[in-house]
Amino acid sequence: MSISTSSIEQLSINAIRTLSMDAVQQANSGHPGTPMALAPVVYTLWNKHLKYDPANPHWQSRDRFVLSCGHASMLLYSTLHVAGVKKADGASEPSITIDNIRNFRQLHSPCAGHPEVHEAAGIETTTGPLGQGVATSVGMAIAAKWQAARFDEMFDYDVYALCSDGDLMEGISSEAASVAGHLKLSNLCWVYDDNKITIEGDTDLAFTEDIPGRFRAMGWHVIEVADANDIEALDAAFTEFKTITDKPTLIVVHSIIAWGAPTKANTHGAHGAPLGDSEIEGTKAAYGWTYGKFEVPAEVYEHFNANLGARGAEAKSQWDASFAKYSKDNAEKAATWSSIISGELPAGWDAELPVFPADAKGIATRASGGKVLNAIAAKVPGLLGGSADLEPSTKTGLTFEGAGDFEAGTYCGRNFHFGIREHTMAAIGNGMALSGLRPYVSTFFVFSDYLRPSLRLSAIMKAPVIYIFTHDSIGVGEDGPTHQPVEHLSAIRAIPNVAVFRPGDSNEVSQCYKTVMELTDRPSVLVLTRQNLPTLDREKYACASGSARGAYVLADCDGTPEVLLMGTGSELSLVVEAYEKLTAEGVKARAISVPCLELFYEQDAAYQKEVMPCDVTARVAVEAGIRQSWDRLLGLKGEFVGMSSFGASAPAEELFPYFGITADHVVEAAKKSIGN
């Protein structure tokens, strides 16, 4: 096999290939085959089509490139290096250096095994779990459409995602493609690497469907490129994508994995393991590559700078001039856009947070949550979102004037209809958050299982997506165990860098939302009830503003308490009732509301000891879920009132006594803990 190096284009492509091979071999770990096969695709896109300024990699109007097949991460790192992408806007240091590449998959190198969004400029999202990248790209395309509709086409851009057979086998990609097709996201282009190879072997083992037919059925424009090495055909495909104005585009590229390798080309042996020194030597000979290990010819850098660099700099300069004029002619709109993208909350954004009067009957926190959400969203223009076909139940619709619906051809709305697609809904939220918006997504709490992988990536990426989960416990009632979350609070609390809020009444809902809006370094989860909860009398009990610290003393005794009563959500009223009963009996009790364990653990030791004195070991936690996440606070002598099994199908008012979640049981547990 012989491949000419007569052209600078081929030299540039082979530079990407050889850097990728050398890095995987040096690390003795990684996936060399896909970078070798797809280097022509990425070269053609970046050097001929991408609207991207390497000197300003965070420019808001840039095109986005997502490597959904994150196992091929060296393809991205090699491209960022040869393209001259800088570490930050206006910086002189490269985002990815040769030394970074030499240390691929090693501690402290930004060239991680799979791309991590905060590790280096040019990495637009964290990928690796297959299907996540393409689903996130839909959120990015939505963000572009929304900004363009709201701000007079000033902030439009295209989104490209490179995906593999594995991406398209995962169910999330089908959900995402369905959403994109329905919304007619013409600024979205997926490039499908059809190499017919997976880790186990040929894709015929498990994957024989008609991908072009499937995507056409979902409303996509489909282009096929017969040979991944055909630069002219690839160029024409990307050009054609830009002419399509009423649907997303899928470019199916037929490739040979590990192109050029003497024995491992077109085999699964090149998918997840280094080629080996002798195979690399033979491959480089086939490429006609005469340069050393990790060596990039100077003319490759010059070539990228003369094309991508010059084109990107010109596009950025023109945009800067346009935005300056736009800011002069549309000062209010420009200021609004700038505040959205910066993440700044407008002055007075929390001035009209609802305050709820004391009410023994109360209202469901999903209902008060809807009121609070609308009060905030009316003041915060970048707050937008929707549900997985459950808005009438989760109460997450924005009802104020001008909110509108985001739909095909009407991209300025702030209410989203994700359909019954929880997993991709959350990934779309990630894409929107990475694009500078503040999205919320909602469903029943039990269905958080369907979107957990995307929520986990929100946490890894520090993406401030707001998750609103309702129908939070056995309080769901007649729908039964399949719809009654039991282990879910502990399961989500187990994910690092997630703040989980379970407010105990409507005023805590207001304060928890306020805290959520101020948390910009992590996703937040609001867990709300279907059933009514009493609204506590805040003249008698402590102010709900203590929610911002995760836990606070709601009601106290004189002196040192004998027992601490801790509760969240619908069980907070049971804690209060038990506190009153114990106090009447002469037991010195302290009632503590714990709406967010994570924030409480972040408080200083003095505050933690003030709320929960270390020498008070008699403790009771009350929550209609499993005990697991409470052990740290309960210690060896504490008691738990909650669930240790699945629920049952019956009215909610029957289920709580049946499972022993009552004020009387809390009193019994308190006395037992004191006795311990």
N, C-alpha and C positions, 0 to 999 in steps of 0.2 A: 504494500500500500504506500503510495507516495502522494504527498500533499505539497503543492508549490508554496513557497514563501516569497514569491516574486512581488506580491502586492503588500502595501502597508496594512491593508485590511486584514489579510491573512496573518501577517506578523502580529497584529494586535490581538486577533482571536487566539492565536497560539500562545501568546503571552499569558492570557487569562487561563488557558488550559494548563500550561506548564507550572504556573504559580500554584494552581489548585492541586495538581498531582504532587508537587514537591512538598507542599504543606501537609497533606494527608500522610505522605510517606514519613516525613520527619516526626509527626505526632504518633505515627503507627496506629492511627485511628481516624475514621472519617469515611466520607463517601466521594470518591474521585470521579466515578463514571458519569454522573449527570453534569457536573461542570464541563467535562470534556465534550459532552454531546451538545450542550446548550450554549457554549461560549459564542457561537455565531448569532444566536437569537438575542442574547443580552447585548452583544456588541452592536448589532443593527439597531436595536431599540435605543440604547443610550447614545450612541454616536450620531444617529441620524434623525431621531424623532423626539426623544424625551425633552420636555421643557423643564430644564433643571440647570441651575447655576452652581457648579462645584464650589465656587468661592463663597456661596451663601446657601448652605444646605438646608437651612430652616426657613427660607423664604416661603411665605404662606401660599403664594400662587403657583408653586412648583407642581409639576406632575409627581405622583407617587408611584414608586415601584415596590411591590411586595413579593418577596421570595417565599411563596407558600410552602414549597417543598424545602423546608428548612434544613433537612439533612444535607442538602447541597450547598451549605453555607459558604464554602470557599468560592463558589461562583460569585456570590455577592461581595465578599471581602476582596477578591482579586479585582473585580470591576471597580469598586470604590477606590482601590489603590491606583490602578492605571488611569482612571478618570480624573485623578487629582482632587478628589473631594476633600474639603478642609474640615478641620475639627469643629469649627463653629463659624457663624457668619462673620466674615471679615478676618478670620484667623489666617496665619501663615502656615501653621502646622498641619500636616495631613491627618485625615481621620484615621486611616489605616496605613501603617508603615510596613516596610519589608520586615523589620524586626517583629512587629505584631504578627505578621504572617508566618514567620519562622517559629513563632510560639503558639501557633494554632492549637486550640483545645488545652492550653496550659493556663495555670493559675495567673490571674491578673492581666491576661491578654484580652483585648476587646474582641478578638476572633474566637468567640466561644463555639462550642460544638454546634449549636443552633443559634441563629441571630437573636440578639437581645437588644431591645429598642434603646435602652439608655447607655449602652456600651460604646457606641460610636455614631457620629453623624452619618446620615445616609441609610441607616437601618430604621425603617419606618414603623415596624411593629415586631414584636416577639413572635417567632414562628418555630415550629417543631412538631407539636401535635397536629397531625395532618388534617386538613380542612379548615383549620383556624385562620390561616392567612387569607384564603379566598373569601371567607365569610367576613373577616375584618375589612377587607377591601371594599365590600359592599357598603359598610358604614362610612368609609372614606369618600366613596362616590356620592353617597347621600349627603354628606356634609358639604361637598362641593356644589351639588345642585341646590341645596338649601341656601348657602351663602350667595350664590349667583342670583337666585330668585329674590332674596331679601335685599341685596345690595347691588342691583343693577348690573349684573354680569361682571362686576369688577373682580370677583374672587373665584372664578371658575377654573377648574383644572381636570386633567384626566388621571385615571388610576389604572395601573397595569399590575396584574398578578400572574406570576409564573407558577404553574401547578403541575402535579404529577398524577399518575394513575392512582396512587394512594390517596391523594387529596379528593379525587372524584369518587373514590369508593366510600369514603366516610360520609355518613348521612348528613352531617352539617353542611356539606358543600351543595347537596341537592336542595336543602332548605334555602340556602343563601342564593343559589341560582334562581330558584322560584321567585323569591322576593325581588331580585334584580330584574328579572324578566317582566314581572307584574308592574314594577315601577318604571319600566322603560329607561333604565339608567344608561343612556347612550355614551356617557363619559367613562364607562367601565369596560376594560378589555382583559379577559383571561387568556393566557397562552398555555395551552395544554401540551405537555411533553408526552407524546404517545410513543413510548419506546418498548412497551409490552414486556417490561421486566419489573419484578418486585423481588423482595428478599428471598422468597421461597422458590422463585423461578419464573417461568413464563406466566403472563397474566391470564392466559387461557385456563389456568388452574382454578380461577375463581371469578373472572371478570371478562365477560364476552358481550356486553351490551353495546348498542349503537350509540356512542357518545354524541356524534353530530346530530343524530335524530332526536336524542333526548333533549338536547339544548334547543333545537329548533322548536320542539313541542312546548318548551317553556318560554318561548318568545325571544330567543337570542338569534342574532345574525352569526352565521358560522362560515369561517374561511378555512380551507385546508392547504397546508404547505407540505409537499411530498418529501422534501429533503431539508433537514435542519441546516445543512451546509449551503443552501441556495440563498445567498444574501439578497439577490434581486427579488426573489419570491417573498422573502421575509419583509423586505422594504415595501413591496407592493401591498402586502397584507396589512402592515401598520398604516400605510397611507389610506387604504380602503376603510379601515376602522374609523378614521377621522371623518369620513364622508357619511357615516351612518348616524342619523339623528333621532331615531325612534326606538332604539333597542340596544342592549349591551351586545358585545361581540366576543365570540370564542374563536381563537385562532388555534387550530389543531395542527401541531407540528410533529411530523414523523421523524424520529431520530434514532440513532444507534448509540446505546449507552457505551461509554468509554471509547468513543470514536478514535480510531488510530491505534489502539492497543493490539499488539500482534496476536495474543491468545485470549484476552479477556473481553474484547469488544463484543457487544451483543450477548453478554452472559450476566447472570446475577452475581457472579464473583466480583464484579466491579461496583456493585451497589453499596456495600457497607464495609469494605475492607481496603487497605492500601493495595496498590498494584504490585509492589515489590520492585527492588532496584533494577533487576534485569528487564522486567516488563516496561518500566519507565524508560530505560535506555532504548529499548526497541521502539517505543512510542515516539520518543523525541526524534529518533532517526526517521521514522515515517513522516513526521512533520517537517523534516529538514531543519530541525532546531539545533543550532550550533552554540547556543549560549549556555552559561553556567547555571548551576542550581540557584534558584531564587533571583535570577538575573532578568531584568527587563530592558530591552534596547531603548536608548534615549528617544529614538524616533517614534516609539509607541506613545510615550508621554506627550510628545509634541503633537502627534496626530490627534489624540483626544482633546488636547488643549485648543487646537485649531478648529475643531468641530464642536463637540459638546461644550467646551469652555467658552468659545467665542459666541456661539449661539445662545448659551444660557446667560452670559453676561449682558448681551444685547436685550434679551427678553426681560431680564430683571431691571435693566436701566429704563426700558420703555414702560414697564409696570410702575416703577417708582415715579416717573413723570406723570403717568395717568392717575396714580393715587393722589399725588400732590394736587392735581387739578380737581379730582373728585372730592378731596377733603375741603377744597375751597368752595366748590359749588354745592356740596352736600355735607356740610360740616357735621350736622347731627347724626346722619347715617354713618359717616366715617368714624366718628367718635364711638358710636354704638358698636360697630364692628371691632374696633380696636380694643374696647373693653371686654368684649366676648372672647376674643382670641387671647388676650392677656390673662383671662381668668379672674379679673378684678370684679368684685361685687359692687354694683352701683350704690351711691350714697342713698341711705334710707331704704335699702332693699328689705329690711326686716321691720320697718316702722308699722306695718299693718298686720303683723302676725296675729292670728285670732287668739283671744283669751276666752276661755270657756267658763261659765258660772258653775258653781257647785250644783250637782244634780245627782240624786241617789240612783236614778234610773240611768242617766248618762247616754252616751252614744258609742257606737262601735268605733274603734280607732281607725279602721279603714275609711269611715265616713269623715271623721275629723281630719284624717290625713289628706283627704281630697280637698277639704277647705283650705288647709295650710298650704298644700302644694300649689293651689291656684293663687293664693295670696302672694306667695313668693315668685311664681313664674310671671305674674303680671308685672313684677318689678325687675326681674332678671331675664333679659331677652334671649340669652343663650341656653336657657333651661327648656328642654323639650324632650318628648318621648311618648311612650305608649305601652300597650300590653300585648300579651299573646292571646288575643281574642277574648279578653276578660275585663275590659274597661268598665262595663256596667257593674261588675262585682268588686273589682279592685278600687274603683272610684278614682281613677287616675287621669280622667279626661280633663283637658284644659278648656274651660267654658267661657272665659272672658272674651270680650270683643277683640277680633283680630287674630285669635289663636289659630283657627283653621285646621284643615287636615292636609297632611303631606301625601300627595297621590301623584300618579303619572300626569305630567302636564301642569300640575299645581304644586310646585315644589317649595312654596313659601310657608306651608302650614307647620304647626308645632305639635300636632297630634298625629302619632304614628300608629298604623295598624299592621302589626307584624304577623298576623295570622297565628295559627297554632304551631309555632316554630320557636319554642323557648330557647333552644341551644343557639340558633343563629341570631335570635333577637339580642342575646347578650353579647355575641361577637360583633354584631353591628354596633351595639353601644360602645364597645371598645374602639372601633374605627372612628366613630363620631367624636369620642373623647380625645383620641390621638390627633384629631383634626382641629381641636380647640373648642368644641362645643361641650355643653354639660348635659349629657343624656340621662334619662331615667328609663328603666324597663320594669315591667311588673307582671306577676302571675300569682297563682296560689302557691303558698309556701312549700307544699309537698312536691310541687313540680320544679323546685330548685334543683332536684336531682338531675333533671334533663339539661340544665345549663351550667352545672358545676364546673366543667372544664373551662368554659369561657370566663366564669367568675374567678377561677384560680389564676387565669392569665391577667385579668384585671388587676389582681393583687400583685402579681409579679411585675407588671408594667407600671404600677402605681397610677393606674388610670382611674379617675374619680367618677366612675359610673355609679349611679344611684339605683340600687335594687329595691323595689317595693314589693314585698311579699305579704299577702293577706291570707285569711283563713288559716290561722297560725297554730291550731292545736285541735284537741278533741272537741273544742267548741264548734267545730264545723258541724258536728252532730250527725244527722241521718245519712250523710253520704258515706260514712263508715271508714274502716281502717285504711282503705286505699287512698283516701283523701285527707286523712288526719296525720299531720306531721308529728312524729314522736322523737326521732333521733336527729332531726334536721338542725336544731339550734346548736347542738354540740358539734355536729359535722361541719357546719359553716364556721363556727368559732375556732375550729381546728386549723383553718386556713390562715397562714400568717398574713399580716398586713390587711386584714379586713376588719372594719368596725361594724359590729352587729348591735342594732338598737331594737329593744322591745319595750316601748313606752307603756306605762301602767295606767294612764288616763289621757284625756284629750289635751290637757295643758302640757303634759310631758311630750305628746306628739309635736306640739309647736316648738318646744325647746330642742327636741331631738332633731327635727328638720333644720332648725337654725344651726345646730352644731354640724350637721351633715354638710350644709352648704359651705362651711368654713374649712372642711377637710378636703384638701386638694391633692394629697399624696397617697391616696388609697381609695378603693371602692367602699361604699357604705351600704349596709343592708338594713332596711326598716321592716320589722316584722309586726304585722297589725292584725287585729281581730275581726272576725265576722260578727260576733255577738256584741251587744251593748256592754260597756263598762261604766261603773259609777265615776262621775267626775268629782274628785276629792275637793273638800273645802280647804282652800289654800290659806284661809285666815286661821284655821285650826292646825293644819299640817304645813310643813315647810314648802317654800316656793319651788316650783318645778324647774327653775333655772339651774338647780343643782345637777340636773341631767347632763350638763356639759362636762362634768367631771366624772361621768360614768356611774357613780354611786353617791348617794347623799343620805343624811339622816332625815327621815320623814317625820318621825315622832319619837320622843325620848322620855326618859325617866329622870328622877333626881339622883345624882351620883353615878356610880359605876353600874352599868346594867348587869343583870344576871344572865341574860340571853339575848342574842342578836337574831332578829327575824328578817330575812332577806327575800325579796321577791321581784318579779318582773311581770309586765304585761297584765293579762287578765287575772293573775294570781296576786297582784299587788293589793287589791281590795281585800283579799283573804288575809293577807299579812296585817293590814290595818285592823280588821275585825278581830283577829287573834290577839293583836297588841292590846286592844281595848279590853278584851276579856281577861287577859293575864294581868293587866294593870288593875282592873277591878278586884282581882283576887289577891292583890298585894305583891305580885311578881314584878320585879324591876326588868322591864323589857325595852328594847330599842327596835323600832321599825325602820328598815333601810330599803330604799328603792335602788335597784341596780339595773338601770336601763341599758348600760353598755359596759360589759366586763372589760373589754379591751382598753377603753379610755380610763377606767378606774385603775387598771394595772400600770398605766403610764403616769399616774399622779405620783408626787413625791411621797416618800415613806411617811413623813409627818402627817400628811392628809389621810393616807390609808389607815394609819394607826388611830387617827382622830375618829374616823368613821367606824372602823372595826378594830377596837383595842385588842392587842395580841393576847392579853391575859384573860380575855373573855372567850373561853373555848366552847361554851354552850352556844350552839348556833343551829339555825334551821333555814334551809333554802327551800323556796316554794316556786315551782315552775312546772307547767304542764308539758314536760318533755322528760328526757332521761337525765340522770344525775351527772353524767360524765364531766361536764364542764364546770361543775361546782366543787369538785373535790379539793381544789386548791384553797378555797375559802372555808370549807367545812372542817377540814382536818380530821382527826381520828374520833372526835367526840360529837361531831355535828350530825344532824339528821336531815333527811331529804324527803319532801312531800312532793310527789310528782308521778311520773310514769315509769314503769319497768316492763311494759308490754305494749303491743299494738292496741289501738282503740277498739271501738265497737260502733255499730249502727244503732243510734237512738237519739232522741232529742238531747241537746247539749246540757240542759238543766238536770237530766237524769245521769249523764255520764260522769260529771264531776264527783257527785257523791258515790257513784258506783266504784270509781277508781280511787276513792279516798282523798280527793283533793278538796278539802273543806276547811273552814276556820277551826272547827272543833279538832280536826286531825292535826292542824298546825299547833294548837294548844297542847295536845298530847305529846307531839314530837318535841316541843319546847321543854316540857317537864322531863321528858326522857333524857334529853340532852343535858339538862341541868343535873340530873341524877348520874349521868355518866361521869 
